Every structure is written in structure tokens, then in C-alpha cells.
Amino acid sequence: LSLKAQPMIAISPARVVLTAELMGGANDYEEYYCPAVVWAWGDGTESENSTDCAPYEPGKSEIKRRFTVQHVFNRQGMYRVTFRLKRHDKAVGFATVNVQIRPGLREGGQ
């Protein structure tokens, strides 16, 4: 599992778009079929979503490989963003990226 983002720097308020992508493996891998997705933003907030899926069928059901989300950071700071895939209550995938937000005009930046 990779999180396709280099450590990034932005000016607050900053709208950040991140994409996590599953690389390799079979398209019908049951462990990754229909997971819940959790983004922990490092600022005390989380985004979580899940999808209703048809029952898993070997050789027929296809996994989703790309997960894209956006978040607004309103304050300066260094944030460690964590992406997790969960199946039932078990974490099956994990990735992180650092995001640095520098002060904007509202926070006294030049």
C-alpha cells in the first residue's frame, strides 16, 4: 500500500488532496475487498467512510485500488496524516505522510 504524496508544504488555510493507492496483488484479493477507509488528519479530526458491497465472489469481485480525499488545514503546524483500510475491525492497510502548513495572512504571515 502506498500513499502517493511526498511530504508537502502549504500555506494556511490549505486544501490538501491526497490519494492512497493499492499496488500489486490480485484484483480480487478478499482481504482488501470492500474495506472501510479512515483518514486521521493529525489535527484531532478523522474522516471515515465505508461502502455497501455485494458479497465477495472469488475471481469475480474486484477490489478498489485508489482512495482520494481532501481536507482543509486552517492552522500552521506539522501534521502526520494516516490512512487506514479496515475490514471488519481489523486493519489491513496503513500509510502515512507528513504535511507542513506555514502561516498564511490570517495568522500573521507575510
DSSP file with accessible surface (Angstrom, degrees, kcal/mol):
  #  RESIDUE AA STRUCTURE BP1 BP2  ACC     N-H-->O    O-->H-N    N-H-->O    O-->H-N    TCO  KAPPA ALPHA  PHI   PSI    X-CA   Y-CA   Z-CA
    1    1 A L              0   0   66      0, 0.0     2,-0.4     0, 0.0    21,-0.2   0.000 360.0 360.0 360.0 131.8    0.0    0.0    0.0
    2    2 A S  E     -A   21   0A  42     19,-2.4    19,-3.0    93,-0.1     2,-0.7  -0.971 360.0-142.6-128.4 147.6    1.4    3.4   -0.9
    3    3 A L  E     -A   20   0A  21     -2,-0.4     2,-2.0    17,-0.2    17,-0.2  -0.944  23.9-140.6-104.1 111.4    0.3    6.9   -0.1
    4    4 A K        +     0   0  116     15,-2.1    15,-0.5    -2,-0.7     2,-0.3  -0.523  63.9  96.1 -80.2  79.4    1.1    8.9   -3.2
    5    5 A A        -     0   0   25     -2,-2.0    -2,-0.1    13,-0.1    93,-0.1  -0.900  60.6-140.8-161.7 133.8    2.3   12.1   -1.7
    6    6 A Q        -     0   0  156     -2,-0.3    91,-0.0     1,-0.2    -2,-0.0  -0.559  56.3 -73.0 -82.1 160.9    5.7   13.5   -0.9
    7    7 A P        -     0   0   95      0, 0.0     2,-0.3     0, 0.0    92,-0.2  -0.343  68.0-151.6 -52.0 130.8    6.0   15.4    2.3
    8    8 A M  E     -c   99   0B  59     90,-1.8    92,-3.4    -3,-0.1     2,-0.4  -0.843  19.8-154.8-117.4 155.5    4.2   18.6    1.4
    9    9 A I  E     +c  100   0B  95     -2,-0.3     2,-0.3    90,-0.2    92,-0.2  -0.990  23.4 163.1-125.4 133.2    4.3   22.3    2.4
   10   10 A A  E     -c  101   0B  28     90,-2.3    92,-3.4    -2,-0.4     2,-0.4  -0.927  36.1-112.1-143.8 166.4    1.4   24.6    2.0
   11   11 A I  E     -c  102   0B 100     -2,-0.3    93,-0.1    90,-0.2    90,-0.0  -0.867  55.3 -75.0-103.7 134.4    0.2   28.0    3.3
   12   12 A S  S    S+     0   0    6     90,-2.9    94,-0.3    -2,-0.4    93,-0.2  -0.444 117.2  42.6 -75.7 148.6   -2.8   28.1    5.6
   13   13 A P  S    S+     0   0   54      0, 0.0     2,-0.5     0, 0.0    61,-0.2   0.601  89.1 175.1 -71.6 140.8   -5.7   27.8    5.1
   14   14 A A  E     - B   0  73A   8     59,-2.7    59,-2.8    -4,-0.1     2,-0.7  -0.962  28.2-152.5-123.4 127.3   -4.6   24.9    2.8
   15   15 A R  E     - B   0  72A 163     -2,-0.5     2,-0.4    57,-0.2    57,-0.2  -0.875  23.4-166.7 -93.9 117.4   -6.8   22.5    0.9
   16   16 A V  E     - B   0  71A   6     55,-3.2    55,-2.1    -2,-0.7     2,-0.5  -0.910   9.9-160.8-111.4 133.2   -4.8   19.3    0.6
   17   17 A V  E     - B   0  70A  81     -2,-0.4     2,-0.4    53,-0.2    53,-0.2  -0.968  14.3-176.9-114.0 123.9   -5.8   16.4   -1.8
   18   18 A L  E     - B   0  69A   2     51,-2.6    51,-2.3    -2,-0.5     2,-0.4  -0.938  11.4-162.1-122.3 146.6   -4.3   13.0   -1.0
   19   19 A T  E     - B   0  68A  22    -15,-0.5   -15,-2.1    -2,-0.4     2,-0.4  -0.995   1.2-164.1-127.8 125.9   -4.5    9.7   -2.9
   20   20 A A  E     -AB   3  67A   0     47,-2.7    47,-2.6    -2,-0.4     2,-0.4  -0.891  14.6-166.7-103.2 139.5   -3.7    6.3   -1.4
   21   21 A E  E     -AB   2  66A  32    -19,-3.0   -19,-2.4    -2,-0.4     2,-0.5  -0.993  20.2-134.7-134.3 132.6   -3.2    3.5   -3.9
   22   22 A L        -     0   0    9     43,-2.5     2,-0.4    -2,-0.4    71,-0.0  -0.741  28.7-160.2 -80.5 125.4   -3.0   -0.3   -3.5
   23   23 A M        -     0   0  109     -2,-0.5    -2,-0.0     0, 0.0     0, 0.0  -0.893  45.3  -9.0-112.0 138.5   -0.1   -1.6   -5.6
   24   24 A G  S    S+     0   0   59     -2,-0.4    -2,-0.0     1,-0.1     0, 0.0  -0.011  80.6  89.3  74.8-179.8    0.3   -5.1   -6.8
   25   25 A G  S    S-     0   0   72      3,-0.0    -1,-0.1     2,-0.0     2,-0.1   0.037  82.7 -44.6  78.4 171.6   -1.6   -8.2   -5.9
   26   26 A A    >   -     0   0   52      1,-0.1     3,-1.1     2,-0.0    37,-0.1  -0.389  43.3-129.1 -75.0 149.7   -4.7   -9.8   -7.4
   27   27 A N  T 3  S+     0   0   84      1,-0.2    36,-3.1    -2,-0.1    -1,-0.1   0.623 109.0  47.6 -72.8 -14.2   -7.7   -7.7   -8.3
   28   28 A D  T 3  S+     0   0   46     34,-0.2     2,-0.3     5,-0.0    -1,-0.2   0.076  73.4 151.3-115.0  26.8  -10.0  -10.0   -6.4
   29   29 A Y    X   -     0   0  118     -3,-1.1     3,-1.2     1,-0.2     4,-0.3  -0.388  37.3-150.9 -64.3 115.4   -8.0  -10.2   -3.1
   30   30 A E  G >  S+     0   0   99     -2,-0.3     3,-1.5     1,-0.3    -1,-0.2   0.848  88.8  64.9 -61.2 -35.5  -10.6  -10.9   -0.5
   31   31 A E  G 3  S+     0   0   54      1,-0.3    -1,-0.3    61,-0.0    -2,-0.1   0.821 110.5  38.3 -59.3 -30.0   -8.7   -9.2    2.4
   32   32 A Y  G <  S+     0   0   55     -3,-1.2    32,-0.5     3,-0.1     2,-0.4   0.331  87.8 120.0-103.9   6.6   -9.0   -5.8    0.6
   33   33 A Y  S <  S-     0   0   29     -3,-1.5    30,-0.1    -4,-0.3    23,-0.1  -0.601  87.8 -13.4 -78.2 125.4  -12.5   -6.2   -0.8
   34   34 A a  S    S+     0   0   39     -2,-0.4    -1,-0.2     1,-0.1    17,-0.1   0.896  86.8 176.1  57.5  52.9  -14.9   -3.6    0.5
   35   35 A P        -     0   0    9      0, 0.0     2,-0.3     0, 0.0    16,-0.3  -0.410  33.6-114.3 -82.5 162.9  -12.9   -2.0    3.3
   36   36 A A  E     -D   86   0B  17     50,-3.4    50,-2.7    14,-0.2     2,-0.5  -0.708  31.9-140.9 -85.4 147.6  -13.7    0.9    5.5
   37   37 A V  E     -DE  85  49B   5     12,-3.0    12,-2.2    -2,-0.3     2,-0.4  -0.956  17.9-173.6-117.6 128.9  -11.4    3.9    4.9
   38   38 A V  E     -DE  84  48B   0     46,-2.6    46,-2.6    -2,-0.5     2,-0.5  -0.987   6.5-170.8-125.6 126.1  -10.1    6.1    7.7
   39   39 A W  E     -DE  83  47B   9      8,-3.1     8,-2.6    -2,-0.4     2,-0.6  -0.979   5.7-164.2-111.5 119.6   -8.0    9.2    7.3
   40   40 A A  E     -DE  82  46B  17     42,-2.8    42,-2.7    -2,-0.5     6,-0.2  -0.936   5.1-160.7-102.8 121.9   -6.6   10.7   10.6
   41   41 A W        -     0   0    0      4,-2.3     5,-0.1    -2,-0.6    -1,-0.1   0.520  28.6-123.1 -88.4  -6.7   -5.5   14.2    9.8
   42   42 A G  S    S+     0   0   47      3,-0.4    38,-0.1    37,-0.1    39,-0.1   0.499  96.5  88.6  78.8  -0.7   -3.1   14.8   12.7
   43   43 A D  S    S-     0   0   58      2,-0.4     3,-0.1    36,-0.1    -1,-0.1   0.129 117.0 -88.4-113.1  17.7   -5.2   17.9   13.8
   44   44 A G  S    S+     0   0   81      1,-0.3     2,-0.3     0, 0.0    -4,-0.0   0.430  98.6 103.3  91.5  -0.2   -7.5   15.9   16.0
   45   45 A T        -     0   0   65      2,-0.0    -4,-2.3     0, 0.0    -3,-0.4  -0.812  47.7-166.3-115.6 157.0  -10.0   15.1   13.2
   46   46 A E  E     -E   40   0B 112     -2,-0.3     2,-0.4    -6,-0.2    -6,-0.2  -0.966  10.8-151.6-135.5 153.0  -10.7   12.0   11.3
   47   47 A S  E     +E   39   0B  45     -8,-2.6    -8,-3.1    -2,-0.3     2,-0.4  -0.995  21.4 176.8-121.2 131.5  -12.7   11.1    8.1
   48   48 A E  E     +E   38   0B 110     -2,-0.4     2,-0.3   -10,-0.2   -10,-0.2  -0.998   4.0 167.6-136.2 138.8  -14.2    7.6    7.8
   49   49 A N  E     -E   37   0B  99    -12,-2.2   -12,-3.0    -2,-0.4     2,-0.3  -0.991   9.0-173.3-146.2 155.3  -16.3    6.1    5.2
   50   50 A S        -     0   0   88     -2,-0.3     2,-0.4   -14,-0.2   -14,-0.2  -0.944  14.6-138.8-140.8 163.1  -17.5    2.6    4.2
   51   51 A T        -     0   0   92     -2,-0.3     2,-0.5   -16,-0.3    -2,-0.0  -0.946  17.9-120.8-126.6 143.6  -19.4    1.3    1.3
   52   52 A D        -     0   0  166     -2,-0.4     2,-0.3     0, 0.0   -18,-0.1  -0.749  42.9-176.5 -79.8 126.1  -22.2   -1.3    1.0
   53   53 A a        -     0   0   56     -2,-0.5     3,-0.1   -19,-0.1   -20,-0.0  -0.903  30.2-103.7-124.9 155.8  -20.9   -4.0   -1.3
   54   54 A A        -     0   0   62     -2,-0.3     3,-0.1     1,-0.1    -1,-0.0  -0.325  61.3 -77.5 -66.8 155.4  -22.2   -7.2   -2.8
   55   55 A P        -     0   0  108      0, 0.0    -1,-0.1     0, 0.0     2,-0.1  -0.255  60.1 -93.3 -55.2 146.2  -21.0  -10.4   -1.1
   56   56 A Y        -     0   0   50     -3,-0.1   -28,-0.0   -23,-0.1   -26,-0.0  -0.393  41.1-171.3 -64.8 134.5  -17.4  -11.3   -2.1
   57   57 A E    >>  -     0   0   91     -3,-0.1     4,-2.9    -2,-0.1     3,-2.1  -0.972  26.3-120.5-129.2 115.8  -17.1  -13.8   -5.0
   58   58 A P  T 34 S+     0   0  105      0, 0.0   -29,-0.1     0, 0.0     4,-0.1  -0.233  97.0   9.3 -54.9 135.6  -13.6  -15.2   -5.8
   59   59 A G  T 34 S+     0   0   67      2,-0.2   -30,-0.1   -31,-0.2     3,-0.1   0.373 130.7  57.2  78.3  -7.4  -12.5  -14.4   -9.3
   60   60 A K  T <4 S+     0   0  145     -3,-2.1     2,-0.2   -32,-0.1    -1,-0.1   0.701  82.1  79.5-121.3 -43.9  -15.4  -12.0   -9.8
   61   61 A S     <  -     0   0   13     -4,-2.9     2,-0.4   -33,-0.1    -2,-0.2  -0.521  66.4-151.7 -73.5 133.7  -15.3   -9.3   -7.1
   62   62 A E        -     0   0  141     -2,-0.2   -34,-0.2   -34,-0.1     2,-0.1  -0.894   8.2-129.9-111.1 139.7  -12.8   -6.6   -7.8
   63   63 A I        -     0   0   16    -36,-3.1     2,-0.4    -2,-0.4   -30,-0.1  -0.457  22.2-115.4 -80.4 155.3  -11.0   -4.5   -5.1
   64   64 A K        -     0   0  124    -32,-0.5     3,-0.1    -2,-0.1    -1,-0.1  -0.763  28.8-174.4 -87.3 135.0  -10.9   -0.7   -5.2
   65   65 A R        +     0   0   54     -2,-0.4   -43,-2.5     1,-0.1     2,-0.4   0.639  59.4  57.1-107.6 -20.5   -7.3    0.4   -5.6
   66   66 A R  E     -B   21   0A 124    -45,-0.2     2,-0.4     2,-0.0   -45,-0.2  -0.964  51.9-177.7-122.2 135.1   -7.4    4.2   -5.3
   67   67 A F  E     -B   20   0A  12    -47,-2.6   -47,-2.7    -2,-0.4     2,-0.4  -0.973  10.3-176.8-131.0 111.2   -8.8    6.3   -2.4
   68   68 A T  E     +B   19   0A  81     -2,-0.4     2,-0.3   -49,-0.2   -49,-0.2  -0.910   8.4 161.8-115.3 140.6   -8.8   10.1   -2.8
   69   69 A V  E     -B   18   0A  32    -51,-2.3   -51,-2.6    -2,-0.4     2,-0.3  -0.964  22.8-144.1-150.0 158.5   -9.8   12.6   -0.2
   70   70 A Q  E     +B   17   0A 102     -2,-0.3     2,-0.3   -53,-0.2   -53,-0.2  -0.948  15.2 179.5-128.5 153.9   -9.4   16.3    0.5
   71   71 A H  E     -B   16   0A  29    -55,-2.1   -55,-3.2    -2,-0.3     2,-0.5  -0.990  22.0-132.8-149.8 147.0   -9.0   18.2    3.8
   72   72 A V  E     -B   15   0A  49     -2,-0.3     2,-0.6   -57,-0.2   -57,-0.2  -0.920  12.0-159.6-107.3 125.1   -8.6   21.8    4.8
   73   73 A F  E     -B   14   0A   0    -59,-2.8   -59,-2.7    -2,-0.5    -2,-0.0  -0.922   8.9-177.9 -99.6 121.7   -5.9   22.7    7.4
   74   74 A N        +     0   0  104     -2,-0.6     2,-0.3   -61,-0.2    -1,-0.1   0.571  60.9  52.8 -97.0 -12.2   -6.7   26.1    8.9
   75   75 A R  S    S-     0   0  170    -61,-0.1   -61,-0.1    28,-0.1    26,-0.1  -0.927  85.1-104.4-128.0 152.4   -3.7   26.5   11.2
   76   76 A Q        +     0   0  100     -2,-0.3     2,-0.2    28,-0.1    26,-0.2  -0.271  65.0  97.4 -66.4 156.9    0.1   26.3   10.8
   77   77 A G  E    S- F   0 101B  31     24,-2.6    24,-3.4     2,-0.1     2,-0.5  -0.818  73.2 -77.6 149.2 173.9    1.9   23.2   12.0
   78   78 A M  E     - F   0 100B 118     -2,-0.2     2,-0.4    22,-0.2    22,-0.2  -0.934  46.9-169.1-104.7 124.0    3.4   19.9   11.1
   79   79 A Y  E     - F   0  99B  29     20,-3.3    20,-3.2    -2,-0.5     2,-0.7  -0.946  17.8-149.8-119.4 135.3    0.7   17.2   10.6
   80   80 A R  E     - F   0  98B 139     -2,-0.4     2,-0.4    18,-0.2    18,-0.2  -0.911  19.5-156.7-102.7 108.2    1.2   13.4   10.2
   81   81 A V  E     - F   0  97B   0     16,-3.0    16,-1.9    -2,-0.7     2,-0.4  -0.745   6.9-161.3 -89.8 130.6   -1.7   12.2    8.1
   82   82 A T  E     -DF  40  96B  22    -42,-2.7   -42,-2.8    -2,-0.4     2,-0.4  -0.944   5.9-162.7-117.6 132.7   -2.5    8.5    8.5
   83   83 A F  E     -DF  39  95B   0     12,-3.2    12,-2.1    -2,-0.4     2,-0.4  -0.945  13.3-178.9-112.1 130.7   -4.5    6.4    6.0
   84   84 A R  E     -DF  38  94B  62    -46,-2.6   -46,-2.6    -2,-0.4     2,-0.5  -0.998  19.2-154.9-132.4 138.9   -6.0    3.0    7.2
   85   85 A L  E     -DF  37  93B   0      8,-2.0     7,-2.8    -2,-0.4     8,-1.3  -0.932  20.6-169.0-103.1 132.2   -8.0    0.4    5.4
   86   86 A K  E     -DF  36  91B  46    -50,-2.7   -50,-3.4    -2,-0.5     2,-0.5  -0.978  15.6-166.0-125.3 136.8  -10.2   -1.7    7.8
   87   87 A R  E >  S- F   0  90B  43      3,-2.9     3,-2.1    -2,-0.4     2,-0.3  -0.987  77.3 -37.5-120.0 116.6  -12.0   -4.9    7.1
   88   88 A H  T 3  S-     0   0  157     -2,-0.5   -52,-0.1     1,-0.3    -2,-0.0  -0.528 125.8 -33.9  60.4-122.6  -14.5   -5.6    9.9
   89   89 A D  T 3  S+     0   0  160     -2,-0.3     2,-0.5    -3,-0.1    -1,-0.3   0.268 119.2 100.7-107.7  13.4  -12.5   -4.4   12.9
   90   90 A K  E <  S- F   0  87B 121     -3,-2.1    -3,-2.9     2,-0.0     2,-0.4  -0.843  71.1-130.4-104.1 130.0   -9.1   -5.5   11.5
   91   91 A A  E     + F   0  86B  62     -2,-0.5    -5,-0.3    -5,-0.2     3,-0.1  -0.647  29.2 171.9 -75.0 127.1   -6.6   -3.0    9.9
   92   92 A V  E     +     0   0B  19     -7,-2.8     2,-0.3    -2,-0.4    -6,-0.2   0.474  63.6  24.9-114.8  -7.6   -5.5   -4.4    6.6
   93   93 A G  E     + F   0  85B  10     -8,-1.3    -8,-2.0     2,-0.0     2,-0.3  -0.988  59.8 179.3-157.0 150.5   -3.6   -1.5    5.2
   94   94 A F  E     + F   0  84B 122     -2,-0.3     2,-0.3   -10,-0.2   -10,-0.2  -0.988   6.6 161.2-155.9 137.6   -1.7    1.5    6.6
   95   95 A A  E     - F   0  83B  12    -12,-2.1   -12,-3.2    -2,-0.3     2,-0.3  -0.982  13.5-161.5-154.4 155.4    0.2    4.5    5.2
   96   96 A T  E     - F   0  82B  43     -2,-0.3     2,-0.3   -14,-0.2   -14,-0.2  -0.952   6.5-177.0-137.5 159.1    1.4    7.9    6.4
   97   97 A V  E     - F   0  81B  10    -16,-1.9   -16,-3.0    -2,-0.3     2,-0.4  -0.976  24.3-125.4-150.7 147.2    2.6   11.2    5.0
   98   98 A N  E     - F   0  80B  59     -2,-0.3   -90,-1.8   -18,-0.2     2,-0.4  -0.818  20.7-168.2 -96.3 138.3    3.7   14.5    6.7
   99   99 A V  E     -cF   8  79B   0    -20,-3.2   -20,-3.3    -2,-0.4     2,-0.5  -0.995   4.8-159.3-126.6 123.3    2.1   17.8    5.8
  100  100 A Q  E     -cF   9  78B  64    -92,-3.4   -90,-2.3    -2,-0.4     2,-0.5  -0.917   5.3-164.7-104.6 125.8    3.7   21.1    6.9
  101  101 A I  E     -cF  10  77B   3    -24,-3.4   -24,-2.6    -2,-0.5   -90,-0.2  -0.945   6.0-157.8-111.5 122.7    1.4   24.1    6.9
  102  102 A R  E     -c   11   0B 117    -92,-3.4   -90,-2.9    -2,-0.5     7,-0.1  -0.634  34.7 -84.3 -95.5 156.9    3.0   27.5    7.1
  103  103 A P        -     0   0   44      0, 0.0     7,-0.1     0, 0.0     2,-0.1  -0.319  44.2-157.6 -64.2 138.1    1.2   30.6    8.5
  104  104 A G    > > -     0   0    4    -93,-0.1     5,-2.7     5,-0.1     3,-1.4  -0.354  42.3 -77.9 -98.5-171.2   -0.9   32.5    6.0
  105  105 A L  G > 5S+     0   0  144      1,-0.3     3,-1.4   -93,-0.2    -1,-0.0   0.858 129.1  58.5 -59.8 -35.7   -2.1   36.1    6.1
  106  106 A R  G 3 5S+     0   0  205    -94,-0.3    -1,-0.3     1,-0.3     0, 0.0   0.736 108.1  46.7 -67.6 -21.4   -4.8   35.3    8.7
  107  107 A E  G < 5S-     0   0   51     -3,-1.4    -1,-0.3   -95,-0.2    -2,-0.2   0.173 129.7 -90.4-106.0  15.0   -2.1   34.0   11.0
  108  108 A G  T < 5S+     0   0   59     -3,-1.4    -3,-0.2     1,-0.2    -2,-0.1   0.616  74.9 151.0  91.3  10.8    0.3   36.9   10.6
  109  109 A G      <       0   0   19     -5,-2.7    -1,-0.2     1,-0.1    -5,-0.1  -0.306 360.0 360.0 -71.1 160.2    2.4   35.5    7.7
  110  110 A Q              0   0  220     -7,-0.1    -1,-0.1    -2,-0.0    -5,-0.1  -0.645 360.0 360.0 -87.1 360.0    4.0   37.9    5.3
